[in-house]
Amino acid sequence: MKLKRTMLSLAVVGLFGLAQAPAAFGQNEQPVDEAKLPRIQVSQTEFDFGRVAQGASISHVFWLKNVGADTLRIQDVKPG
């Protein structure tokens, strides 16, 4: 239970990292104008599933929104 919540939190944090990747790769090149980058906004970063029976199928939707100026590309998502 706690593990699933932790894994979901880590997945969301990973998405934040993906959104910041263009800035990290541009360090050796010209300065990056952060106002022109994609920026991810998440409606909530954690969700408590409560008590769940072993083997039960559960799900929850985390709403993501690009509030930046460029296209946000999420290239890989791995469930926990």
C-alpha positions as CSV (number, residue, x, y, z in Angstrom):
1,M,0.0,0.0,0.0
2,K,2.6,2.5,1.1
3,L,4.9,1.1,-1.6
4,K,2.3,1.8,-4.3
5,R,1.8,5.3,-3.2
6,T,5.6,5.8,-3.0
7,M,6.1,4.4,-6.5
8,L,3.3,6.7,-7.9
9,S,5.1,9.7,-6.2
10,L,8.4,8.6,-7.8
11,A,6.7,8.3,-11.2
12,V,5.4,11.9,-10.9
13,V,8.8,13.2,-9.8
14,G,10.3,11.4,-12.8
15,L,7.9,13.3,-15.1
16,F,9.1,16.5,-13.6
17,G,12.7,15.4,-14.4
18,L,11.7,14.7,-18.0
19,A,10.2,18.2,-18.3
20,Q,13.5,19.7,-17.2
21,A,15.7,17.5,-19.4
22,P,16.0,20.0,-22.3
23,A,17.5,22.6,-20.0
24,A,20.0,20.1,-18.6
25,F,21.2,19.0,-22.1
26,G,21.6,22.6,-23.3
27,Q,24.2,23.6,-20.7
28,N,27.2,23.2,-23.0
29,E,25.4,25.2,-25.8
30,Q,23.7,28.5,-25.9
31,P,21.9,29.7,-22.8
32,V,18.3,28.3,-22.6
33,D,15.4,30.7,-22.2
34,E,13.4,28.9,-19.6
35,A,10.3,31.0,-20.5
36,K,10.2,29.0,-23.8
37,L,10.5,25.6,-22.3
38,P,7.6,23.2,-21.5
39,R,6.6,23.1,-17.9
40,I,4.5,20.3,-16.3
41,Q,1.8,21.0,-13.7
42,V,0.3,18.1,-11.7
43,S,-3.1,18.3,-10.0
44,Q,-1.9,16.1,-7.1
45,T,1.4,14.4,-6.4
46,E,0.1,11.7,-4.0
47,F,-3.0,9.5,-3.7
48,D,-3.7,7.1,-0.8
49,F,-5.4,4.0,-2.1
50,G,-6.3,3.0,1.5
51,R,-6.7,-0.7,2.2
52,V,-6.6,-2.9,-0.9
53,A,-7.2,-6.6,-1.1
54,Q,-4.2,-8.6,-2.5
55,G,-4.5,-9.1,-6.2
56,A,-7.2,-6.4,-6.6
57,S,-6.9,-4.1,-9.6
58,I,-6.8,-0.4,-8.7
59,S,-6.2,2.8,-10.6
60,H,-6.2,6.5,-10.2
61,V,-5.9,9.4,-12.7
62,F,-3.2,12.0,-12.2
63,W,-4.0,15.0,-14.3
64,L,-1.0,16.6,-16.0
65,K,-1.0,19.9,-17.8
66,N,1.7,21.7,-19.8
67,V,1.8,25.3,-18.6
68,G,4.9,26.1,-20.5
69,A,5.4,27.7,-23.9
70,D,6.8,24.6,-25.8
71,T,5.4,21.2,-26.5
72,L,5.7,18.8,-23.5
73,R,6.8,15.4,-24.6
74,I,6.5,12.5,-22.2
75,Q,8.5,9.7,-23.7
76,D,8.4,7.0,-21.1
77,V,6.2,6.2,-18.1
78,K,6.7,3.2,-15.9
79,P,4.0,2.1,-13.4
80,G,5.2,1.2,-9.9
